[in-house]
Amino acid sequence: MEGQNRPDSEILERHKEKLKEPTMYKVVLHNDDFTTKDFVVHVLRVVFHKPPIEATRIMLLVHRTGRGVVGVYTWDVAQTKANRVHEMAREQEFPLRCTVEEA
């Protein structure tokens, strides 16, 4: 009778869960007529850790086309970065807009 009806002899089933990649979101900067180009470059360097040349390239894209994707992140990271941009812009009294869109 050994092994019958004993809890330690039960066979446990293993469930394999498929992990789903998280939905990604674009952080987009929008051009305006008041925020300085230098400030936009500063924001790109501080918040998004862009090197100077890339920050300048993105700033010019935003200036010329009206908007530009700064990066693609998970929801929490994208929202945090957008909030930081708005906070920095408010502190300097600039109307810089930053939105989060599904990638």
N, C-alpha and C positions, 0 to 999 in steps of 0.2 A: 504494500500500500504506500510505499514511499513515493513521494512526488505527486500524489493525487490530493486535490483539494487544499493544497498549501499555497498561501499567498505568494511566497517567494518563487514558486515554480510557474507562475503565470507568464505567458508570452505577451510582451508589450509590443503593440504596433507602433511603428514610427511613421509619423506624418511628415511628408516633405512639403514645406510651404514654399511657393514660388514668390520670390521677392520681386516687387514691381519697382522699376526705376521711378524716382520722384518726378512730379511734373516740374518743369523748369519755367522760369519767368525772366523776361527781358526787363532791364532797367533802362528807361529812355529819358534823356535830357531834352528839354524843349527850349528853343530860342526865344528871346524876348529883346526888347529895345533898350533895356536898362542895365542888365547884369553885365559887368565888364568881362572881357575875354580873359584877363588875368585871373579873375576870381573863378571862372569856370575851370581853367587849367589847374588852379589850386585845389578845387573840389575833386577833380579827377585824380589828382596825385594823392590827396589825403584819404578820401573815402574809398576810391577804387584801386589805389596802389598802382596807378599807371605811371610808366616812366615819362619823363618830360616830352620826348618826341611824340609818343603815342597820345599823351594828353592834349598836346597842341593839335595833332591831326584830328582827334575827335571833336575838339572845340571848334575847329574850322568847318568840319562836316555839319555840326549843329548850326553854326552861324549861316552857312550857305543853303542848307536844305530845310532848316526849321526844326529838325530833330535828329537824334542819333542814339543808337544803342550803345550803352556803356559797358554792359556785361550781361551774362545770363547766369542765374542763380536759382536755388530753391526758394520757395515762397518766403520763408522767414528771413533769409539772408537778403533777398531783394527788397523786402519791406523795410528792413532795418537800414539798408543803405539809402533808400529813398527818403526815409525819415531823417536820416543824418544830413542829407543834402538840404532838405527843407529847413532844418534847424540852423545849419550854417548860413543859409541865405537870409533867414529872418534876422540872425544876429548882425548881419552886415546891411540889412534893409534892402535886399535885392529880391525881385519877384521870381527868381529861378524856379522853374517847375520841373519835376521829375516824376515819372509815372512808372507803374509796373504792369506789364502785359504778359499774357501767356505766350511762351515761345513756340 
